Amino acid sequence: MINFRILRHMWLFLAVAEEKHFGRAAKRLGMTQPPLTQQIQVLENSLKTQLFDRSRKGIQLTPAGQAILPAVKKFAEQVERLDMAIREAIAGHTGVLTVGAISTAMLDVLPAYLERMKKAVPELTISVKEIDSAEAIPLLQSGDIDLAFARLTGELGSDIESLPLASDNLVVALPYDHHLAGKNSVSLDALCDEEWVMFARRLSPVFFDSITAACHAHGFSPRIIHEVRSVASQIAFVSCGQGIALVPSSLERLSPANVVTLPLDNDIKVITTAVAWSSVRRNPAVNMFIEMFRQ
């Protein structure tokens, strides 16, 4: 039997853990603080462990609270998906397809495919969530997403299939007053002493490795001063004079007026977006999408 009381307590725990403040958590939950505090105490008593350290400096999770937080977050996401699926079914929609996509794919590749899919299956609800490339495979394997649009290539595992959708040459993004900004193109060697703004490798291993391999081939390792989560962030850091960055040429349009983008003398071509899916999970909507890609 489902223990709805413990389910409610998990929502309360998550709100306090994220807000780190009982008052703010109560406001977010639409309740007053005293009953929230009381319910958290009831939860701690039922679990026979303390979940929060309370002091004048604020609320902090205890080791036990930190240990259960990831599972509670996953539970909350799954409940939200279930809630959406129920509401869509009641509204007459036949199913929900959850798509995970990196931000650049949402700007460049994904919209056209979503439009075609919605025309082909108007009764299907498509839910898009932003992910990092490194998250794509674990989320597909766990079933949290049905399709991933990310920077993926090579062997992804026996239970994952993929198709490349877009590739692009990289260009160098420079502050407008950089000493190389007036040139028609830039060689990779000319960037050896620059401060670089790069994706963190854990977020996009393929993208990171392709760039560092090209640099190593020219006899240097990039001086990575800032690690960021997206191409938009790379360009923003360049705009603030924090270094240079290599970005896909198709996303030059994101550059503000104080950022100059120049082609590289040495072509570096990368897969900017591939679509991936689980080969062991059966979903007719996924199969329709895949046929669309292959065509």
C-alpha positions as CSV (number, residue, x, y, z in Angstrom):
1,M,0.0,0.0,0.0
2,I,1.3,3.5,-0.8
3,N,2.1,5.5,2.2
4,F,0.9,9.0,1.1
5,R,2.0,10.5,4.4
6,I,5.6,9.7,3.7
7,L,5.3,10.9,0.1
8,R,4.1,14.3,1.4
9,H,6.9,14.4,3.9
10,M,9.4,13.9,1.1
11,W,8.0,17.0,-0.7
12,L,8.4,19.0,2.5
13,F,11.9,17.7,3.0
14,L,12.9,18.6,-0.5
15,A,11.6,22.2,-0.2
16,V,13.5,22.8,3.0
17,A,16.7,21.1,1.6
18,E,16.6,23.4,-1.5
19,E,15.7,26.6,0.3
20,K,17.9,26.0,3.4
21,H,15.3,28.0,5.3
22,F,12.0,26.9,6.9
23,G,10.3,30.3,6.3
24,R,11.1,30.3,2.5
25,A,10.2,26.7,2.2
26,A,6.9,27.2,3.9
27,K,6.1,30.2,1.5
28,R,7.0,28.0,-1.5
29,L,4.7,25.3,-0.3
30,G,1.9,27.7,0.5
31,M,1.8,27.0,4.2
32,T,2.9,28.6,7.4
33,Q,6.2,27.8,9.1
34,P,5.1,26.1,12.4
35,P,3.3,23.1,10.7
36,L,6.2,22.7,8.3
37,T,8.7,22.5,11.1
38,Q,6.4,20.1,13.0
39,Q,6.0,17.8,9.9
40,I,9.8,17.7,9.4
41,Q,10.2,16.7,13.0
42,V,7.6,13.9,12.5
43,L,9.6,12.7,9.5
44,E,12.8,12.7,11.4
45,N,11.2,10.8,14.3
46,S,9.7,8.2,11.9
47,L,13.1,7.7,10.3
48,K,14.9,7.8,13.7
49,T,17.5,10.2,12.4
50,Q,18.1,13.9,12.2
51,L,18.0,15.3,8.6
52,F,18.8,19.0,9.3
53,D,21.2,20.8,11.5
54,R,19.5,23.9,12.8
55,S,21.6,26.8,14.0
56,R,21.7,30.6,14.0
57,K,23.7,30.4,10.8
58,G,20.8,28.7,9.0
59,I,19.7,25.2,8.0
60,Q,22.2,22.6,6.8
61,L,21.6,19.0,5.8
62,T,23.1,16.4,8.1
63,P,25.1,13.5,6.4
64,A,21.8,11.4,6.5
65,G,19.9,14.3,4.8
66,Q,22.6,14.6,2.2
67,A,22.5,10.8,1.6
68,I,18.8,10.7,0.8
69,L,18.5,14.0,-1.1
70,P,19.5,12.6,-4.6
71,A,16.8,9.8,-4.3
72,V,14.2,12.3,-3.2
73,K,15.0,14.6,-6.1
74,K,14.7,11.7,-8.5
75,F,11.4,10.7,-6.9
76,A,10.1,14.3,-7.3
77,E,11.0,14.3,-11.0
78,Q,9.3,10.9,-11.6
79,V,6.1,12.1,-9.8
80,E,6.1,15.2,-12.0
81,R,6.3,13.0,-15.1
82,L,3.5,10.8,-13.8
83,D,1.4,13.8,-13.1
84,M,1.9,15.2,-16.5
85,A,1.2,11.8,-18.2
86,I,-2.1,11.5,-16.2
87,R,-3.2,15.1,-17.2
88,E,-2.3,14.6,-20.8
89,A,-4.2,11.2,-20.9
90,I,-7.3,12.9,-19.4
91,A,-7.0,15.6,-22.1
92,G,-7.0,13.0,-24.8
93,H,-3.3,12.8,-25.7
94,T,-2.0,9.4,-26.4
95,G,1.4,9.6,-24.8
96,V,4.3,11.7,-23.6
97,L,7.8,11.7,-25.1
98,T,10.5,13.1,-23.0
99,V,13.4,14.6,-24.9
100,G,16.7,15.6,-23.3
101,A,18.7,18.2,-25.2
102,I,21.8,20.4,-24.8
103,S,21.1,24.1,-25.1
104,T,22.8,24.4,-28.5
105,A,20.7,21.6,-29.9
106,M,17.5,23.5,-28.7
107,L,18.7,26.6,-30.5
108,D,19.8,24.9,-33.8
109,V,18.7,21.3,-34.6
110,L,15.8,20.3,-32.4
111,P,13.0,22.8,-33.3
112,A,12.6,21.6,-36.9
113,Y,12.4,18.0,-35.8
114,L,9.9,18.8,-33.1
115,E,7.7,20.7,-35.6
116,R,7.7,17.7,-38.0
117,M,6.9,15.3,-35.2
118,K,4.0,17.4,-33.9
119,K,2.5,17.5,-37.3
120,A,2.9,13.8,-37.8
121,V,1.5,12.9,-34.3
122,P,-0.5,15.9,-33.0
123,E,-2.0,13.9,-30.1
124,L,1.5,13.2,-28.7
125,T,2.8,15.4,-25.9
126,I,6.6,16.2,-26.2
127,S,8.3,17.4,-23.1
128,V,11.8,18.9,-23.5
129,K,14.3,19.2,-20.6
130,E,17.8,20.7,-20.8
131,I,20.7,18.3,-20.1
132,D,24.5,18.2,-20.4
133,S,26.0,15.8,-22.9
134,A,27.6,13.7,-20.1
135,E,24.1,13.2,-18.6
136,A,22.6,11.8,-21.9
137,I,23.5,8.1,-21.6
138,P,22.7,7.6,-17.8
139,L,19.3,9.4,-18.4
140,L,18.5,7.2,-21.4
141,Q,19.5,4.0,-19.5
142,S,17.4,5.0,-16.4
143,G,14.4,5.8,-18.6
144,D,14.2,9.4,-17.4
145,I,14.4,10.6,-21.0
146,D,13.3,8.8,-24.2
147,L,15.6,10.7,-26.7
148,A,18.8,12.6,-26.2
149,F,20.1,15.4,-28.5
150,A,23.7,16.0,-27.4
151,R,27.4,15.9,-28.5
152,L,27.9,12.2,-28.7
153,T,30.1,10.0,-30.8
154,G,31.9,6.6,-30.7
155,E,30.9,3.6,-28.7
156,L,28.1,4.6,-26.3
157,G,27.3,1.2,-24.8
158,S,25.6,-2.0,-25.9
159,D,22.1,-0.7,-25.0
160,I,22.4,2.8,-26.7
161,E,22.1,3.6,-30.4
162,S,22.8,7.0,-32.0
163,L,22.8,8.9,-35.2
164,P,24.9,12.0,-36.0
165,L,22.6,14.9,-37.0
166,A,24.9,18.0,-37.3
167,S,28.6,18.7,-37.5
168,D,30.3,22.1,-37.8
169,N,33.7,23.7,-38.0
170,L,34.9,25.6,-35.0
171,V,35.7,29.3,-35.1
172,V,37.6,31.3,-32.5
173,A,35.7,33.9,-30.4
174,L,37.8,36.9,-29.3
175,P,37.2,40.1,-27.4
176,Y,36.7,42.9,-29.9
177,D,40.0,44.6,-28.7
178,H,42.1,41.5,-28.9
179,H,45.3,41.8,-30.8
180,L,44.2,39.1,-33.2
181,A,40.7,40.5,-33.8
182,G,41.7,42.4,-37.0
183,K,42.9,39.3,-38.9
184,N,41.0,37.4,-41.5
185,S,41.7,34.1,-39.9
186,V,43.7,32.7,-37.0
187,S,46.0,29.7,-36.7
188,L,45.7,27.4,-33.8
189,D,49.4,27.9,-32.9
190,A,48.6,31.7,-32.3
191,L,46.3,30.7,-29.5
192,C,48.9,28.7,-27.5
193,D,49.5,31.5,-24.9
194,E,45.9,32.6,-24.6
195,E,43.6,32.1,-21.7
196,W,40.9,29.7,-22.8
197,V,37.2,29.4,-21.9
198,M,36.1,25.7,-22.4
199,F,33.4,23.3,-21.6
200,A,34.2,21.2,-18.5
201,R,35.2,17.8,-19.8
202,R,32.6,16.0,-17.6
203,L,29.8,17.9,-19.4
204,S,31.0,17.3,-23.0
205,P,33.9,14.8,-23.2
206,V,33.8,14.5,-27.0
207,F,33.9,18.2,-27.5
208,F,36.6,18.7,-25.0
209,D,38.8,15.9,-26.3
210,S,38.6,16.9,-29.9
211,I,39.8,20.4,-29.1
212,T,42.6,19.4,-26.7
213,A,43.8,16.7,-29.3
214,A,44.0,19.4,-32.0
215,C,46.0,21.6,-29.7
216,H,48.4,18.7,-28.7
217,A,48.9,18.0,-32.4
218,H,50.2,21.6,-32.7
219,G,52.6,21.2,-29.7
220,F,50.7,22.8,-26.8
221,S,48.0,22.3,-24.2
222,P,45.3,25.0,-23.9
223,R,45.5,27.1,-20.8
224,I,42.0,26.6,-19.6
225,I,41.2,29.3,-17.1
226,H,37.4,29.1,-17.1
227,E,35.2,25.9,-17.4
228,V,31.6,26.5,-18.4
229,R,28.4,24.6,-19.2
230,S,27.4,26.0,-22.6
231,V,28.4,27.7,-25.8
232,A,26.4,30.7,-24.7
233,S,28.4,30.9,-21.5
234,Q,31.7,30.6,-23.4
235,I,30.7,33.6,-25.5
236,A,29.5,35.5,-22.5
237,F,32.9,35.0,-20.8
238,V,34.7,36.2,-23.9
239,S,32.4,39.2,-23.9
240,C,33.6,40.0,-20.4
241,G,37.3,39.8,-21.5
242,Q,37.9,36.5,-19.6
243,G,39.7,34.7,-22.5
244,I,39.1,33.2,-25.9
245,A,36.9,30.3,-26.9
246,L,36.4,27.9,-29.8
247,V,32.7,27.6,-30.7
248,P,30.7,26.1,-33.6
249,S,30.5,28.5,-36.5
250,S,26.7,28.0,-36.7
251,L,26.4,29.7,-33.3
252,E,28.3,32.8,-34.2
253,R,24.9,34.6,-34.1
254,L,25.0,34.4,-30.3
255,S,27.9,36.7,-30.2
256,P,27.3,40.3,-29.0
257,A,28.9,43.3,-30.7
258,N,32.0,43.2,-28.5
259,V,32.9,39.7,-29.6
260,V,34.7,38.9,-32.9
261,T,34.6,35.4,-34.4
262,L,37.2,34.4,-36.9
263,P,37.7,31.2,-38.9
264,L,40.7,28.9,-38.0
265,D,43.4,28.1,-40.5
266,N,43.3,24.6,-39.2
267,D,39.9,23.0,-39.7
268,I,38.5,21.4,-36.6
269,K,35.2,19.7,-37.3
270,V,33.1,18.4,-34.5
271,I,29.8,16.6,-34.2
272,T,27.7,19.3,-32.6
273,T,24.5,17.2,-32.2
274,A,23.7,13.5,-32.3
275,V,20.5,11.8,-31.3
276,A,20.6,8.8,-29.1
277,W,18.1,6.4,-27.7
278,S,17.9,3.2,-25.7
279,S,17.8,0.0,-27.8
280,V,16.2,-2.0,-25.0
281,R,13.2,0.3,-24.2
282,R,10.3,0.0,-26.6
283,N,8.5,3.2,-27.5
284,P,6.5,3.6,-30.8
285,A,7.0,7.4,-30.7
286,V,10.8,7.0,-30.4
287,N,10.7,4.6,-33.4
288,M,8.8,7.2,-35.5
289,F,11.4,9.9,-34.6
290,I,14.2,7.6,-35.6
291,E,12.7,6.9,-39.0
292,M,12.3,10.6,-39.4
293,F,16.1,11.1,-38.7
294,R,17.1,8.3,-41.1
295,Q,15.0,9.8,-43.9
